[in-house]
């Protein structure tokens, strides 16, 4: 009889490296929210330069009809409720429709449950409202929402694959003008700063765990900390590196997939009863992970005014199926 490959059930399943990356991203994203990693945008609120930050601009996206997509000046909107930091992020308390309660069009509120002309959904990843069908391009579209300040992304979203968008702390006069420079780049192609990009490095070692099976698995992980100024870069490096010797609980992605319990759908919309990180870990717990051997170094961007730092850890966890 031919012995089976160990450590995974199917080639279609998520394996350890991706589970570590997913778990670290969701852990830091949730825990930063608990430390106040968001800004609230209220209806009619003005920025220091006099722009209405609640205004959404007509977005350029060839996948939709003109007038269908309207975006905020910042991406990555908060949909998670239950944050203990005060003031709380602007999200509704309807567990059936997590996140924002609706949108304003020409000063009239349309709830997220609307149908017909102003039926819509919210794409939280890209910070935009997508109407079921196009509305007049001259409409005034506004939303009350919270956006995440520090963006947690996968390493394939760092500058060499995406366009860095600087100076996004407030909308500019060009924000509302369709066809204006970098604002006209689709939001999924822009990386807004500050950001922490997580990468699984090609470094791994093993050590026996117990007689009869199982091994300690040591996997190298890199956190790329990118900002527009030195002080913010230093803050990101400190936030990440201070987690040295921290124990983190991962969730089991294959179990979540089998139960169809991923929190967001393909549009970036939270599903009914969407589970936040603590609930994912409690209900679909995976292995425990410890961050060890933390070290830092500077990241150099040639010909750029960006500031970067690298934090490297070796993660330590027990894999019983190998």
C-alpha positions in Angstrom: 0.0 0.0 0.0 1.3 3.5 -0.9 1.6 5.8 2.1 -0.4 9.0 1.9 1.1 12.5 1.9 0.6 14.1 5.3 -0.3 17.5 6.7 -3.3 18.2 4.4 -6.5 16.4 3.2 -6.9 17.9 -0.3 -4.8 20.0 -2.7 -7.9 22.3 -2.8 -7.6 23.1 0.9 -5.9 26.0 2.5 -2.6 24.9 4.0 -0.5 26.2 6.9 1.3 29.1 5.3 -1.9 30.7 4.0 -3.6 30.1 7.3 -0.8 31.8 9.2 -1.0 34.8 6.8 -4.8 35.0 6.9 -4.8 34.6 10.7 -2.2 37.3 11.3 -3.9 39.8 9.1 -7.3 39.3 10.7 -5.8 39.3 14.2 -4.0 42.6 13.7 -6.9 44.1 11.9 -9.3 43.3 14.7 -6.9 44.2 17.6 -6.0 47.6 15.9 -9.7 48.4 15.8 -9.9 47.7 19.5 -7.1 50.3 19.9 -9.0 52.9 17.9 -7.7 52.3 14.4 -10.5 54.3 12.7 -11.9 57.7 12.1 -15.6 58.5 12.0 -17.1 60.5 9.2 -20.4 62.2 10.0 -22.9 63.7 7.6 -21.8 67.1 6.4 -18.5 67.1 8.4 -15.9 69.3 6.8 -12.2 68.8 6.6 -9.6 71.4 7.6 -9.4 72.5 3.9 -13.2 72.9 3.8 -14.3 69.8 1.9 -17.3 67.8 3.0 -15.7 64.4 4.0 -19.1 62.6 3.8 -19.4 63.3 0.1 -18.9 60.3 -2.2 -17.4 60.9 -5.6 -18.6 59.4 -8.9 -16.2 56.4 -9.3 -14.5 55.3 -12.5 -15.0 51.6 -12.8 -15.6 50.0 -16.2 -17.3 47.0 -14.6 -20.3 49.2 -13.8 -22.5 51.7 -15.6 -21.6 55.4 -15.1 -23.5 56.7 -12.1 -23.7 53.3 -10.4 -20.6 53.5 -8.1 -19.8 56.2 -5.6 -16.7 56.2 -3.4 -15.3 57.9 -0.3 -11.9 59.6 -0.1 -10.7 56.7 2.1 -11.0 52.9 1.4 -11.4 50.1 3.9 -14.5 51.0 5.8 -15.4 49.4 9.1 -18.2 46.9 9.2 -17.4 45.2 12.5 -19.6 46.1 15.5 -18.8 45.3 19.1 -15.7 47.5 19.2 -14.9 48.5 22.8 -12.9 51.7 21.9 -14.8 55.0 22.4 -16.2 56.6 20.5 -17.5 53.5 18.6 -17.2 53.3 14.9 -20.3 54.2 12.9 -22.0 50.9 12.2 -25.6 49.8 12.6 -26.8 47.2 15.1 -28.8 45.1 12.6 -27.1 41.7 12.7 -28.9 40.7 9.5 -27.4 43.6 7.7 -24.0 44.3 9.4 -22.3 47.6 8.8 -23.7 50.9 7.5 -27.5 51.5 7.8 -27.8 53.3 4.4 -26.8 56.2 2.2 -28.1 59.8 1.5 -28.9 60.9 -2.1 -29.8 64.5 -2.5 -30.3 64.8 1.3 -32.8 61.9 1.4 -31.8 58.8 3.4 -32.1 55.4 1.7 -31.6 52.4 4.1 -29.5 49.5 3.1 -32.7 47.5 2.7 -34.0 49.7 -0.1 -35.1 48.3 -3.4 -35.8 49.9 -6.7 -34.1 53.1 -7.8 -31.9 53.5 -4.8 -31.3 49.9 -3.9 -27.6 49.5 -3.1 -24.9 47.6 -1.3 -21.7 48.7 0.3 -18.2 47.5 -0.8 -16.3 47.9 2.5 -12.9 46.9 1.1 -12.9 49.6 -1.5 -14.9 52.2 0.5 -17.8 52.7 -1.9 -21.5 52.4 -2.4 -22.7 50.4 -5.5 -26.3 51.1 -6.6 -28.3 48.3 -8.3 -28.6 50.6 -11.3 -27.1 53.9 -12.3 -28.5 57.1 -10.7 -28.0 60.6 -12.2 -24.4 61.6 -12.3 -25.2 65.0 -10.9 -26.6 63.5 -7.6 -25.2 64.5 -4.2 -24.3 61.2 -2.6 -23.2 61.1 1.1 -22.6 58.5 3.7 -21.8 58.3 7.4 -19.1 55.7 7.9 -15.8 54.9 9.7 -12.6 54.1 7.8 -9.6 52.3 9.0 -6.5 54.4 9.4 -3.8 51.7 9.3 -4.5 49.3 6.4 -3.6 45.6 6.8 -2.9 44.0 3.4 -1.3 41.0 1.9 2.2 41.5 0.6 1.1 41.2 -3.0 -0.6 44.6 -2.4 2.6 46.5 -1.7 3.9 49.3 -4.0 5.6 47.3 -6.7 2.2 45.8 -7.7 -0.1 48.7 -6.8 -0.1 52.5 -7.1 0.7 54.2 -3.8 -1.9 57.0 -3.2 -0.4 59.7 -0.9 -2.1 62.6 0.9 -5.5 60.8 1.5 -6.1 62.1 5.0 -8.7 64.5 3.7 -10.4 65.0 0.3 -8.8 67.5 -2.1 -10.5 69.9 -4.6 -9.9 67.3 -7.3 -11.6 64.5 -5.4 -15.1 65.1 -6.8 -14.0 65.7 -10.4 -14.3 62.7 -12.6 -11.2 62.1 -14.7 -8.8 63.6 -12.2 -5.5 61.8 -12.0 -4.9 59.2 -9.3 -8.5 59.5 -8.0 -9.6 58.1 -11.3 -7.6 54.9 -10.7 -10.0 52.1 -9.6 -9.8 51.8 -5.8 -8.8 48.2 -5.9 -5.6 49.3 -7.7 -4.6 51.9 -5.0 -2.8 51.4 -1.8 -3.5 54.1 0.8 -1.1 54.7 3.6 -0.2 54.0 6.3 -0.2 50.3 5.7 1.2 47.0 7.1 1.7 44.3 4.4 2.2 40.8 5.7 4.3 38.2 3.8 5.1 34.6 4.5 8.9 34.3 3.9 10.4 31.2 2.3 12.0 30.1 5.6 10.8 27.1 7.6 12.2 24.6 10.0 10.8 21.7 12.0 11.4 20.0 15.4 9.8 16.8 16.7 6.9 17.4 19.1 6.1 14.1 20.6 6.6 10.3 20.1 3.9 9.1 17.7 3.7 12.2 15.5 3.4 15.9 15.3 6.0 18.6 14.8 6.9 22.1 15.9 6.8 24.2 12.8 8.8 27.4 12.6 7.8 29.8 9.8 9.3 33.2 9.0 6.9 36.1 8.6 7.7 39.6 7.4 5.7 42.7 8.2 6.3 45.6 5.7 5.4 48.9 7.5 4.9 51.8 5.0 4.0 55.4 5.8 4.3 58.9 4.4 6.3 60.2 7.3 9.0 59.0 9.6 7.0 59.3 12.8 4.1 57.1 11.5 6.6 54.6 10.1 8.2 54.4 13.6 4.7 53.9 15.1 3.9 51.0 12.8 7.3 49.3 13.5 6.7 49.7 17.3 3.1 48.4 17.1 4.2 45.2 15.3 7.6 44.5 17.0 6.1 44.9 20.5 4.1 41.7 19.8 7.3 39.6 20.1 6.5 36.5 22.2 2.8 37.1 21.7 0.5 34.1 21.4 -2.1 34.3 18.7 -5.0 32.0 17.9 -5.6 31.1 14.3 -8.9 30.0 12.7 -9.3 27.0 10.5 -10.1 28.3 7.0 -11.2 25.0 5.6 -13.8 24.5 8.3 -15.1 28.1 7.7 -15.3 27.3 4.0 -17.2 24.0 4.6 -19.7 25.8 6.8 -20.0 28.8 4.4 -19.2 31.2 7.2 -16.8 33.6 5.6 -17.8 37.1 6.9 -17.7 38.9 3.6 -19.1 37.9 0.2 -17.4 38.3 -3.2 -18.5 42.0 -3.3 -16.9 42.9 0.0 -20.3 43.0 1.7 -20.8 41.4 5.2 -23.1 38.4 5.1 -26.1 38.1 7.5 -24.7 37.4 11.0 -21.1 38.0 9.8 -18.6 36.6 12.3 -15.8 38.9 13.6 -12.3 37.6 14.4 -13.1 36.6 18.0 -16.1 34.5 16.9 -14.2 32.9 14.0 -11.5 31.8 16.4 -14.0 30.6 19.0 -16.2 28.6 16.6 -13.6 27.5 14.0 -10.3 27.5 16.0 -7.1 26.3 14.4 -3.6 26.1 15.9 -2.0 28.5 18.3 0.9 30.5 17.1 3.7 32.4 18.9 5.6 35.2 17.4 9.3 34.8 18.3 12.8 36.2 17.4 11.5 39.6 16.4 13.9 41.9 14.6 13.6 45.2 12.7 15.3 47.0 9.8 14.8 49.9 7.5 13.1 49.6 4.2 14.6 51.8 1.4 12.4 53.2 -1.4 14.7 54.5 -4.2 13.6 57.9 -5.6 10.6 58.1 -3.3 9.4 60.1 -0.3 8.0 57.1 1.4 9.2 55.7 4.7 9.4 52.0 5.4 10.4 49.5 8.0 10.5 45.8 8.1 9.7 43.6 11.2 10.5 40.0 10.9 9.3 37.2 13.2 9.7 33.4 13.3 6.3 31.9 14.1 6.1 28.8 16.3 3.2 26.4 16.2 2.4 22.7 16.6 1.1 20.8 13.6 -0.2 17.4 14.8 -0.9 16.0 11.4 2.7 15.8 10.2 
